[in-house]
Amino acid sequence: MPNLITGTEFEKQLRVCGNRMTDREFRRLVFAYCQHYQEIYWFDQLENAFAYLELASETDSDAVRSELTAIRNEVECAMGEYFESLNEVATAINRLLDERPFTTSDTISCISHVWNAHACNEAPAEFRSREDRMLCKLLVNVADDA
């Protein structure tokens, strides 16, 4: 699928402020957007991953980290499920589980996966401006919380 966020206001703003953002800020942005999608189109297969990521963002304990392998396995299974929208969101979540630092490009890639999931349920013309505005607001909130 094409990168549906190319040329959006969000992409422009992210490219401008991305060089000042930290790994944690990129992750918070992607996680918040994936959670937004999960609230609209619930996937039971990702429920544990969302709970894990939320808990992991709040604490850095060995008990939480010990669950990572099981959570990764669940997400990898979700990436191979029949439903394309689930595959797309699971791919973004899988990247959030990866410990490599996030970049602007990683963030765009993850958001693009979520937009591809949206495209399974709505035509891009129906959600593009709405989701662009949502992402711009999330970007401002992440920057304000920094």
C-alpha positions, -999 to +999 in steps of 0.1 A: +000+000+000+012+035-006+022+058+023-011+075+029+003+102+052+026+116+026+020+153+022-002+156+053+001+185+078+011+159+104+040+146+083+052+182+077+050+191+114+067+159+124+096+164+099+101+199+113+101+190+150+112+154+148+149+162+151+141+177+186+121+147+197+133+119+219+128+082+215+103+083+244+083+111+227+081+093+194+070+061+212+043+080+232+030+095+199+028+062+181+014+044+212-013+070+217-023+068+180-024+030+180-045+031+212-069+055+195-073+030+166-077+001+191-106+020+208-124+023+175-116-011+160-109-034+190-086-064+185-086-089+213-053-102+199-035-070+209-051-064+243-022-078+262+003-059+241-014-026+249-016-034+286+021-044+285+032-012+267+012+010+291+027-007+321+062-007+307+060+031+301+051+036+338+077+012+354+110-003+345+108-035+365+122-069+358+087-084+363+073-063+334+103-071+312+099-108+319+066-107+299+081-092+268+088-126+250+052-137+255+038-104+243+061-104+213+049-139+204+012-127+206+019-097+184+038-118+159+008-141+157-015-111+152+008-100+123+001-132+105-037-133+111-062-132+082-074-096+088-052-071+071-062-043+094-050-064+124-018-071+106-011-034+100-017-024+136+002-054+149+032-043+128+032-009+144+029-024+179+057-049+171+079-019+164+070-003+197+081-035+214+115-033+197+141-016+218+159+002+189+155+040+193+127+055+173+133+080+145+110+103+125+110+077+098+100+049+122+072+071+134+059+078+099+062+041+091+041+031+121+015+058+116+013+047+079+006+011+091-023+024+112-036+045+082-035+013+061-056-004+087-081+025+085-081+021+048-095-015+053-126+001+069-130+035+052-119+051+020-088+074+026-108+104+015-132+097+044-106+096+072-075+114+059-083+150+071-099+137+104-069+116+113-044+142+101-060+167+126-060+140+153-023+133+147-014+170+148-031+174+181-013+143+195+020+157+183+013+190+201+003+171+233+035+150+232+056+181+226+038+200+255+043+171+279+081+169+271 
